[in-house]
């Protein structure tokens, strides 16, 4: 798959900007002229003694701002390793990852952490909610950890935006409950709210419906699609389920560490209800 080049000047400028205090607008803003996620011959090799396993091999892809892309593959295909590479959770053996104009390879560990906190929201299969905190507490602590700054000063959590997310995700009446008091679908929607509360440019979702029944899965997929369209985040979802992937605008199939084909999502044109409406609670 061909990918557009990103100039050294663009990457260097983005790296310099990363070192300065960031000014965040209320809405996600990205340049439409260049990909927000870009990889070039990305390769990851794991070594155990004399054994080397290539989990990802020569993956080149480009995702435009605002796209909803799904990566589909069976267990062992390398899709989860690709997820970790795109999120800066592990480093590539060869090739490069450029996120929102910034090349991960040029950053220190602290700078990569800062980029993740400010520009990427993660949604995981196992929810990863803190069991001793309420749903609201889980969202608030994620915002606190992000250290979101405006004009060099810490910005307080935007309660109006949190209320909007709660309405969008249909969790308004569940925020005072702990995870053990929520259904699987509700826990995943709280996890999505936690990922979105910092207004990231990119949402990375790793098997977000893997632990859910069909009804809950449909609701979570609906919410991911809705947040992609209404909030403008770029969404990249990893899944083994082609039916779940069909809601994306573009589907990339992965096998043996390589991207082997691409197609358009069969449900990508699904219509959504007007803002404020929500699916039945699950």
N, C-alpha and C positions, 0 to 999 in steps of 0.2 A: 504494500500500500504506500503510495507516495506521500510525502509530508513536506510542507513548505519550510524553507530555511528560516532560521531566526538569527539575525546578525549579532556579531560580538558586541557591537555598540548597544543594541537593545538589552542584551543580557547584562552587560557591565552597568548600564544605567539603572536597571532594575535592582542589581545587587547593591549599588550605592544607596538607592532609595530605601532598601530594607534596613539599612543601618541608621536611618533617621527616624524620629518620632513619626508615627503614621497618623494621618488624618482620615477618618473613616466617614463616608457619607451615609445617610440613612438608608440608601438603597445601594445594592451591589452595582458597581459600574465597571465595565470591562471594554477593551477595545475589540471592535468587531472584526478588525483587519488581520488579527493574528490568533492562533489557537491558544486557549487557556491551559490545555494539557497537551504536551508535546513530548514524544520519546523518539530517540534515534538509535537504532540497533541495540536496544536495551537487552542486556544479558545478565543473568544471575546464576552463579555456580556455587553450590554448597559443597564443602569438603569435609569428609570424615576419615581421618587417617590418609590412606592412599586412594580412597574412593572419592570420585568427584561426580556430582549429580547436577546436571544443568536443568534448573527449574523453569527458567525463562530464557529463550534464545532469539536474539536479533529481532526484537519487537519494535516496530516503528508505527506510531499512530499519532493522530492529531484530533483533538476534540475542540470544537468551537464554543465560545461563550454561550451559555443558555441551552446547550444540547442536553438531551437525556440519552445516554449510551449505556447499553448492557453488554457485559462480557460473559459469555456462556461457555461452560466446559465441564466435563466430568471430573470427579475427584482425581487429583494427580496431574491435571492438565497444566498447572502453573498459574491459574487465575488468581489464587489467593496471594501467591508470591508477587504477582504483578500489582495487586492491590497494595501490598506493603511497600513496594517500590514507588508507586505513584503517591502514596501518602507520606513518603519520607521516613517510614518506620524501619526500613532496612536500606543498605546501600548497594548500588549496582556493581557487578564485577566489571562490566564493560558497558559502553554506551552512555547515554545521558537522559535525564528527566528534567524537563523545563516546566515549571508550574507558574502560571500567570507572569511569564517573562523572566522568572528567576531559575537559574540552573542549580539544582540541588548539589551538584558536585563541587560548586564553588563555595559552599557554605560550611561553617563550623557546625558542630553538634548543637550548640546553643542557638545559632541562627536558623537551623532547620526546625528546631522546636518552636521558635518564635513564628516562623512561617506557617507551620501546621496550626498553631493556636489561632492565628489571625485570619487565615485564608481557607482552611479546610475543616469541614465538619464531618465527623465519622459516625456511621451507624453500623453496629455489629450484630451478628446473629444472636448472641447470648445477652443482648441488651446492656450488660455491664452497669446496671444501676446499683447505687450504694444502698444496701438493704436497710440500714438504720435511718435513712433520710426519707422524707416524703418525696413525692414526685416534684413538688415545687422546690424542695431542698436540692434535689439532684440537678435541676435546671440552674438554680442560682449558683451552686458551687462550680458548675462548668463555666459559667460566665465569670465568676471570680478568678478562677485559674487562668482564664484567657488573658487577663490583664489588659483589657481593651482600653486604648488611650485615644483621646481627641485633643489636639493642640498641646500634647505633652502632659495632659492631665488625665487621671483615671476617670472614665465615664461611668456614671451609675447605670444600673440595669434599667432599660427602657420598659416600664411597666405596660405602657400602651402597646408596645410591640409584642410583649409576652402575652397580653390578652388576645391580640390578633392571632398569634401562633396557637394559643389554646383553643380558640374558636375554629381555626383552620383545621386543627387536628382532632377536634371533638373530645377534648380532655378537660373542659372547663370545670366540671364538677368532681374531678378526680385528683386534683393537685394536692389535696391535703392527705391523701392516702399513701401508705408505704408500698413498695413494689409487691410485697407478698399479698397485698389486698387488691391488686389489680390483675386483670386477665392478661394473657400473653400479648394480645393485640394492643391493649392499653399500655402495657409496659413498652412495647416497641414504639408506639406513638409518642410516649414521653421521651424515649431515647432520640426520636427524630427532633422533638422540640429542643432537647439539650444540644443537638448538633446544629440547629438553626439559630439559636439564641444569640450567637456572636456575629450573625450576618455573614457567614463565610461565602467566598466566591464559588467554592466547589463543595459538593457533598459526595462523599465516597461511602457507598453502602455495600457491606460484605454479607451476602446471604441474608438480607433483612427479613425474609419470610421463612427461613429454614426451620425455625422452631414453632411455627404457627399452623393452625388448621386452615382449611380452605377459606372460610369466611373471614377470619382474621387476616389472612394473607392478602385477600382482595382489598380489604380496607386499608392496609398498610401501603400496598402498591398505589392505590387511589390517592393516598395522602402524599406519597413521594412525587407522583405526577403533578398533583395540584400545587405543591410547594415549588416544584420546578417551574411551573407556568406562572404562578402568581407572584413568587418572590424573586424569580430570575436567576436562581442558582444553577450552575452547571451540575448535572447529576450523572455519576458513573456508578452503575450497580453491577456487582459480581454475583452470579447465580449459576446453579447447575440446572435450573428449571427453565426450559425454553418458553413455557406458557407465561411465566412471570416476566421473562425478558421481552415478550411481545408487546408490552406496554411502552417500551422505549422507542425513540424515533429511529435509532440505529442499533443493530445487534452485531457484535463481533464474536465469532466462534473461535475457541482456543483448544488446541490439542497438542500434547507433547511439547509444551512450552512455546508454541508458535501460534500466531493468528492465522487461521487457515481460510476463513471466508467472512464475508460481510453481507448483511441483508437489512431491509427496512422492517421495522416492527409492524406486525399485522394489526395491532390495536393502538398504534401511535396516534391515530386520529380521534381517539375516544373523547367525547364531549364531557365537560365537567359542569356541575351545578353552579349557580351564581354564588358569589362569595357569601359566606355565612351559613350555607347549607352544608350538611355533613351526612355521611353514611350512618347507618344504625350502629350503635355502640357494640363492640365485641370485646 
